[in-house]
């Protein structure tokens, strides 16, 4: 799959992507996006999402944009979209919600205080030791 992607063969790579273990896919795509800095890798990941939407694929794209490609204009806003979508698709997984809280911490503060507090309260009810949620609640004197 990696060879096909590096040659720009999206269709061939997509066929192979659905045959590999998700953890291997995640590692490969994050590694490639970090190594190449190419939006093509993100576009490939998004094409997988269009075929089969899942919280895991949204999380993969969230990581790719926020860690491997943050210098691209709009990467954080797009990454937040993926974090929110992952949380909506799998509302019981507090890790997806924790990802949203990170966007309250960045200088642009894409997540408002009100939204961050609301999400932090949801997380704490399920995981009282969650550090991201605890940090938000302590900051605003709620914990």
Phi and psi in degrees as a GROMACS rama.xvg file:
@    title "Ramachandran Plot"
@    xaxis  label "Phi"
@    yaxis  label "Psi"
@TYPE xy
-59.5395  -43.2585  UNK-2
-61.9236  -42.0866  UNK-3
-64.708  -41.174  UNK-4
-63.8631  -44.6896  UNK-5
-64.9587  -23.0715  UNK-6
-88.7151  -4.58338  UNK-7
84.0674  15.6864  UNK-8
-91.4982  81.644  UNK-9
-64.6366  -45.2298  UNK-10
-60.7854  -45.6693  UNK-11
-64.392  -42.5397  UNK-12
-65.089  -37.8758  UNK-13
-64.6999  -40.3818  UNK-14
-59.9291  -41.1553  UNK-15
-71.7244  -33.3838  UNK-16
-60.8441  -37.3031  UNK-17
-78.9173  -0.791677  UNK-18
-103.057  -9.46142  UNK-19
-102.062  159.18  UNK-20
-60.8343  141.161  UNK-21
-61.0953  -38.0745  UNK-22
-62.3565  -38.1632  UNK-23
-67.4165  -40.5881  UNK-24
-61.2365  -47.0269  UNK-25
-57.4701  -50.6937  UNK-26
-61.1529  -43.3186  UNK-27
-63.2607  -49.314  UNK-28
-70.9779  -38.4205  UNK-29
-65.756  -43.4475  UNK-30
-60.6625  -45.7812  UNK-31
-64.9797  -41.3496  UNK-32
-66.9005  -35.3346  UNK-33
-70.88  -43.2609  UNK-34
-66.9962  -43.418  UNK-35
-94.3361  -27.8599  UNK-36
65.7567  21.8177  UNK-37
-94.7751  133.119  UNK-38
-66.7476  -18.0039  UNK-39
-60.7634  -37.149  UNK-40
-66.5874  -40.9767  UNK-41
-62.5214  -45.2651  UNK-42
-59.2485  -39.9057  UNK-43
-61.4904  -47.4019  UNK-44
-59.6749  -40.2168  UNK-45
-66.5176  -34.726  UNK-46
-64.9691  -32.4442  UNK-47
-66.4793  -40.5926  UNK-48
-62.0922  -38.0994  UNK-49
-66.1998  -29.9349  UNK-50
-79.3948  -35.5507  UNK-51
-155.435  88.1228  UNK-52
-67.4168  136.176  UNK-53
-153.982  157.436  UNK-54
-61.4812  -38.3884  UNK-55
-63.4013  -41.1718  UNK-56
-68.5968  -37.9623  UNK-57
-63.0448  -40.3877  UNK-58
-63.4282  -40.5629  UNK-59
-58.9841  -45.1513  UNK-60
-70.3518  -34.0688  UNK-61
-58.3167  -49.3664  UNK-62
-63.143  -45.5254  UNK-63
-56.9057  -48.2979  UNK-64
-71.0528  -41.4362  UNK-65
-82.3489  -23.1346  UNK-66
-110.192  -45.6894  UNK-67
-88.3321  -29.3702  UNK-68
-128.601  35.2535  UNK-69
-69.2271  -16.7803  UNK-70
-78.0421  -9.46466  UNK-71
-80.6774  131.5  UNK-72
-53.007  126.255  UNK-73
86.7489  1.34066  UNK-74
-61.9211  -43.7636  UNK-75
-66.8409  -40.5823  UNK-76
-63.7751  -41.7586  UNK-77
-67.843  -38.1079  UNK-78
-63.2124  -42.0847  UNK-79
-61.2032  -39.8866  UNK-80
-56.0462  -47.3932  UNK-81
-65.6064  -38.8103  UNK-82
-62.8978  -44.6392  UNK-83
-64.5929  -40.2059  UNK-84
-67.5234  -40.1939  UNK-85
-60.3135  -44.3597  UNK-86
-64.6763  -36.1328  UNK-87
-70.1338  -37.0538  UNK-88
-74.7438  -28.4353  UNK-89
-135.648  73.9787  UNK-90
-65.822  -15.3694  UNK-91
-84.0647  -11.6941  UNK-92
-91.4449  104.397  UNK-93
-69.9893  -18.3706  UNK-94
-64.5678  -36.4954  UNK-95
-64.8765  -40.2818  UNK-96
-66.6606  -36.9974  UNK-97
-60.9202  -34.822  UNK-98
-60.2175  -37.792  UNK-99
-62.6216  -37.6551  UNK-100
-61.3402  -28.786  UNK-101
-61.0418  -26.9264  UNK-102
-79.0229  -5.76109  UNK-103
-85.0796  -22.3301  UNK-104
-86.7981  -22.0536  UNK-105
-75.7942  157.732  UNK-106
-53.8896  -37.3725  UNK-107
-73.0617  -13.9094  UNK-108
41.0651  70.2843  UNK-109
-72.441  -16.6282  UNK-110
-112.331  126.426  UNK-111
-68.5167  163.416  UNK-112
-56.811  -46.3775  UNK-113
-60.541  -46.2033  UNK-114
-66.5202  -41.5934  UNK-115
-61.4634  -43.7212  UNK-116
-64.5885  -43.3464  UNK-117
-60.3355  -46.9717  UNK-118
-65.5014  -42.0622  UNK-119
-60.2894  -41.3137  UNK-120
-62.5956  -42.0148  UNK-121
-60.4703  -43.9075  UNK-122
-64.4797  -45.7682  UNK-123
-61.295  -32.036  UNK-124
-65.4284  -27.9933  UNK-125
-96.3553  -39.4838  UNK-126
-133.303  87.7303  UNK-127
-62.3212  -14.913  UNK-128
-101.28  7.02338  UNK-129
-63.7362  117.969  UNK-130
-68.7463  -38.59  UNK-131
-63.5223  -44.3705  UNK-132
-68.0597  -43.3004  UNK-133
-60.3665  -41.8316  UNK-134
-59.493  -44.7541  UNK-135
-63.8788  -47.6585  UNK-136
-65.8198  -38.7713  UNK-137
-65.6694  -41.0764  UNK-138
-56.5688  -38.4937  UNK-139
-101.784  15.4796  UNK-140
65.4814  32.7498  UNK-141
-102.514  -27.5764  UNK-142
